[in-house]
Amino acid sequence: MRFFHSLLVLWLAGWVVGLWLPVQGQDRYLADLTSPDRRTRQRAAVALGDRRLQAAVPALLEVLRNDLDPQVRAEAAVALGKIKDPQTLSPLIEALREPDADVRRAVLRALLLFYIEEDIEFVFARRRGLDRFNPFLETDDPTMVLPGTEVAPAVLQALADAMRDDARVDNRRAAVRALGVLRGESMVSAMVEALGDADLREDIFRVLAKFGRPEYGLHVLPYLDDPDANVRQEAVRTLGRLRTREAVTPLMARYRAARPGRDTDQQTRILAALARIGDPMSESVFRENLDHPSAERRRFAAEGLGRCEATAYVDELSNRRLAEKDERVRLAQAFALYRLGRREFLQDVMRQLDSRRYGEQAESYLLSLTRTADLHPYLRIAGPRGTERMLRALGQVGTRDDLPALRPFLSDRDRRIVNAANRAIRQIETRAGAVRD
């Protein structure tokens, strides 16, 4: 009995110490914010932000406004973003006018952290120095807050102002990307105006593509002839992603005007864009690429014929698929045949959803289903990766009729599946609510 009494005393002592130590640590970090040593103040700001300590807000605001060291002010801004006290939005927005560019960049990060903390590093990626040649440096990403997330209009306006006014181009680019992450469609007119800044065009195109409205492509069309080759390439890609049908005629004209053997890459990019738009006006271009030596061109030709519903090519695509050796082309042909009424070929697309090599390609086809209900039988038989991809696609194109098939996944044992199902349901419900309103 004495033994158990001793254990209870030890446990209670440990519990009290466990409550006391964090408080002691918090007090220490708050005191360290006033240290004469810059690095100590900086570490204290980081620690208080990581602990999401609400009591630290007044001290961090004081640091943001008055600390003489810009690195300390920057860490104070990020800490406030992590703590997410709505009362700090106004002083953070005000700090976007501070003289140090790195502090302003930290404030942009803080405003983003109020709404999302994962997968946002691409917003602040910079192609500078050796990173200009880094193929793995990602400056575009599909990350967006969930539909229905209420973002303060003042935050979106502050980002639009930074996009227009910040003296550092990297900060202007980060502001554009942040608007994309926060679904800042209310700032599209400001983005269109900012297309006058040549340094922002590619990023603005990518954000417009994220928003997904075909009519936004009308703002991109004039840049098909931009002096910068990178801008021209991104314009073509964006028009394809937006499926802007008004782009078909100018894209076809540029495809035909390409010089044989010299503009091959340009033709391939245009073909890819036309294949995503899938307009019957492009049928002749798709037909002539069905037997092209380039597997990439054969793939886009098949996709285009499928999306423009050229049913006259069912037999030809079926025969070509029997002889095709390239797996990506075979996958595109299966998708096309499904789109053209041969529903049995959907299973060939579904088989690749779990594949590391072909899964992304297969997932892209799920956004062009003839009926979203065609996915339902496959939801329970695919592997985890394939199921997650189907749920993501249904989140983007599904309707209320798909909700009964999605809800059982909210109790799945795999956390990723649960999260994907929850996001898909929220996306569909938000869309349905918007249509109803």
N, C-alpha and C positions, 0 to 999 in steps of 0.2 A: 504493500500500500504506500509506504514511504517512497518507493521507487517511482510510482505513478505520480505522486504528489510533486516530486522533483521534476519530472518531465513536464508537468503542467506549468510549473513555475518558469522553467526554461523557455517553453513555448510562448508564454505571455511576455516574457522579457524580450524575446526575439521580435514579437509582434510590435511592441512599443518602440524598440530600436528601429524597426523597419519603417514606422511612421515618422520617427524623429529625424532619421538620416536625410530623407529627401528634403525636409524643411530646412535642415541645416545647409544642405547643398544649395538650395534655392537662395537662402540668405547670403551664402558665400558668393554666388554668381551675381546677385544684385549688387553686392558690395564691390565686386570686381569690375562692374561697369564704370566705376569711378576711379579705377586704378591709374596711376601715372604711366603705366606701361601699356603701350598700344596693343601688343599681342594678347595681354591679359584681358583687356576690354573686348577685343575681338572674339576670343574664345568664350567669354562670358555671354556675349550676345548669341553666339551659335548654340550654346548649351541651353539658354532660356528658350530659344525658339524650338529646339528639339523636344523640350519638355512641355511645350504648349502652355506655358505658365501665364495665366491671365493676369496675375498680380504684377507681372513684369512690364505690362503695357506702358504705364506712365514713364517708367525709367527708360524703356527702349525708345519711346517717342522723344524724350529729352536728348538721348544720344543721336537719334536721326536728325534732329534739328540743330544741335549745337556741338557735337563732337568735332574736333579739329581734323581728325584723321578720316579720309574718305573710305578706307577699307572697313573701319569700324562702323561708319554710317551705313555702308552697304550691308553689312551683316545684321545690323539692327533692322533695316528694312525687310530683309528676308525673314528674320525672326517674327516680325509683325505679320507677315503674310502667312506664316505657319500657324500663328495663334488665332488669326481670323476674327478678331474683334471688329464688328461693323463700324464702331466709332473711329477706327484708325484709317478707314478708307479715304476720308477727306484729307488728313495730313499726308498720307502716302501719295495721293494724286498731286497735292501741292509740291511734294518733293520731286516730281518729274521736271520741275523748273530749276532744280539745283545745278550748280555749275559743273560738277564732276560727272563725266559721261558714264563711268563705271557704277556710280551710285544710282544714276538714272536707270541703268540696265538692271541693277538689283531691285529697284522699285517695280519695274516691269515684271520681273519674276515674282515679286511679292503679290502684285495684283492678280497674277495668274494662280498663285498658290491658294488664294481665297476659295477657288472653285475646283481645282484639280491639282494633284501632286504627282501623279504617275505619268511616265512617258511624255515629258514635256521638254527634255533636253534639246531636242531638235530645234525648238524655238530659238535657242540661244547659241546654236552652232555657228561658227564663223569660219569661212574659207580664207584663212590668212596664213602667210608663211608657207610652211611645208604642207599644211592642211589643204591648200589649194589643189594638191595632187592626191589627196586621200580619198580613194573610192568608197570608203566605208563611212565617211562623214555624212550623216543624213541631215538634210535641211528641209525635208518634206516628210510628212507623216500623217496617217489618217486620224490621229488622236483628236477627239472632240469631247466636250462635256456632254452628258446625256441630254437628250431632248427634254425640254421642260425645266432645265436648270435656270433659275432666275439670276441673271447677271445684272448687277446694278447698271442702269443706263450711264451713270457718271463714269463708271469704269470703262465702258465701251467708248465713250466720248474721249476720255483721257488717252486711250490707246490710239484712237484716230488722230488726235492732236499730236501725239508723239510720232506717229507714222509720217505726219506732214512736216513737223517742226524740228525734231531732234537733229542736232548738228552732226551726230555720228551715224553713218549709214547702217552700221550693224544694229544699232538701236531701232532705227526706222524699220529695218527688216524684221526684227524681233517683234515689234508692235504689230506688223501685218500678220505674222504667223500666230500671234496671240489672239488676234481677232478671229482667225480661223478656228482655233481651239475653242474659243468661247461662243461660237456660233453667232458672231456679230454681224448678222445680215442687215441690221438696221444701219450699218456703216458702209454699205456697198457704194452709195453715191460718193462718199469720201474716198473710197478705194479707187473708184473710176477716175476721180479727179487726180489722185496720186499717181495714176499711170503716166502722168507727165514727168515723173521722176524715173529716169531710165534705170536706176539702180534697184528699183522696187518691182519692176514689171513681172519678172518671173515668179516672185513670191505672191504677188497679187493674183496672177493667173491661177496658181495652185490653190489659193484660198477660194476663189470663185468656183473652181472645179469641186472643192469640198462641199460648197453650198448646193451644188448639183442642179441649179435651175438652168435649163437650156437657153433661156433668153439672156443670161449673163454672157453667153458666147458672143453676142452682138458687140459687146465692148472689147472683145479680143480680136475680132476680125481685122481691124485696121493694122494689127501688128504682124500679120502674115508677111508683110514686106519690110519689117523693121531692119535697120542696118546691122543690128547685132544678131548673129546666127543663132546664139543660144535663146534669145527672145523669140525668134521665128520658130525654133523647134518647140519651145514650151507653148507657144500659141497653138501650133498644130495639135500637140498632145492635149491641151486644155479643151479645144473644140471637140475632140473625140470623146473626152471624158464627160463633157456636158451634153453630148449628142445634139449639138446645135444644127438643125437641118438647113438653116440659112447658109451654113458653111460649106455645104456639099458642092455647089457650083464653083466657088473660088478654089476649093481644094482640088477638084477635078481638073480645073484649068492649070493649076501648078503641077499636078501630076503629069499631065500631057506635055507641059512645057519643059519638063526635066530633060537634061541632056543624057543620052544613053552612055552608060559606063562612067559618067562623071558625077551624076546626082543620084546614085543608087540608094544611098542612105536616106536622102530626102524623100524619094519615092516610097520607100518602105515605111517611113514615119507617116506619110500621108495615107498610105494604104491602111495602116493600123487605125488611124483616126476615122477613115471612111467605114471601116469594118465595124467600129463601135457605134457609129451613127446608124448604119444599116438602112440607107435610103435606096429605093429601087433605081434611082438615077445612076447609081454607081455599079449597077450589075455588070456592065461591060468590063469595067476594071477588074472586078472580082473574077469574072470568067477567064480573062486572059492570064490571070496569075495562078489558076488551078494547077498547072503543070510547070510552074516556074522552077528553075534549078534551086532557088533558095527555099528551104523548108519554112522559114519565117514567113515568106510571101505566100506560100501555099496555105499556111495556117490562117493568115488574115483573110485570104480569099474565101476559105470555107466559112469562117465566122461571118463575113459580110453577107454571103449568100443566105446563111441561116437567118440572120437578123432582118434581111429585107424580104424574107419569106418567098424566095424564088423556087417555088415547088417544082418547076420544070427540071431542076437539077438533082432531084432525089436519086434517080437511078445512077447518074454519073458520079455523084458523091459516094454512093454505096459501093460502086465498082472501084473507084479510086482508093477507097479505104481498104479494100481487100489487098491492094498492091502496095500501099503506103508503108514505108519502113520507119519513118520518124514518129515517135510516140506523141509528140506535141501536136503534130498535124493530125494524127489519128484521133486524138482527143477533140480537136477542133471540128473534125468531120463528124464525130459522134454528136457533138452539141448541135451542129447544123442540121443533121438528120432529125434529131429530136424536135428542133424548131420547125422543121418542115413536115411534121406530122407523124414521124416514126418514133413514137413515145418509148419504144423498147430500148432505144439507144441512150436514154437517160441513165440507165444502170451503168453504162460504160463511163459516164461522167462521174457518177457516184463512187465508183471503185477507186477513183484517183483522189478523192477528197482527203484520204488519210496519208497520201503520199507526200514525202518531203520534197520530191523533185517536181511533181506536177500538181500538187494540191492547190497552190495559189491560182494557177490557170483554171482548174476545175471550179474553184470558188467564184471566179469572175463570171462564169457562165450562169451561176445561180441567180444573178441579178437580171437575167433576160429569160426567165422561165415563161412558158405560155400560161401555166397555172401554178400558183404557189402550192396548191394542195398536192401537186405531184411529188413534193418533197416528203410529205408526211410518212409514207411507208418506210422511208429510208432513215428516219430520225432515230429509230430504236436499234437499227442493225449496223450502223456505222461505228467506227472506233471513236475515241474521245476527240481526236483532232477533227475528224470529219463532221461529227455532231456539232462541235463548236463552230465550224465554218458554216454549216447549214443554219444554225441559230443566228449568226451574224447577218447572213443574207436575208433571212426572214425579217430581221429587225429593220432592214433597209427597204424591203419591197413587200413585206407581208401586210395582211389586212386583218380586221377583227375576226374573220372566219378562221384564221390560223391560230388564234389564241388558245382554244381547247387543246390543240396538239402541243403547245409550248408549255402550258402550266405544269404538267407532270415533271418537267425537268427542274422545277424549283426545289424539288426534294431529292435531286440526284446526289450521289455520294461524292462526285467530283466537283470541287469548289469552282473550277473554271467553267464547267457546264452550267452550274447554278447561276453564276454571274452573267454568263452569255444569255441564258434564258431570261433572266430578270431585265437585262438591258433591252433585249428584243421586245419583250412585252411592253416596257415603258415607251419604246420608240413607236410601236404600233398604236398604243393608246393615245400618245400625244398627237400623232398624225390624225387618228380618227376624231379626236376632240377638236382639232383645228378645222377639219372638214365640216364637222357638225356645226361649229360656231359660224 
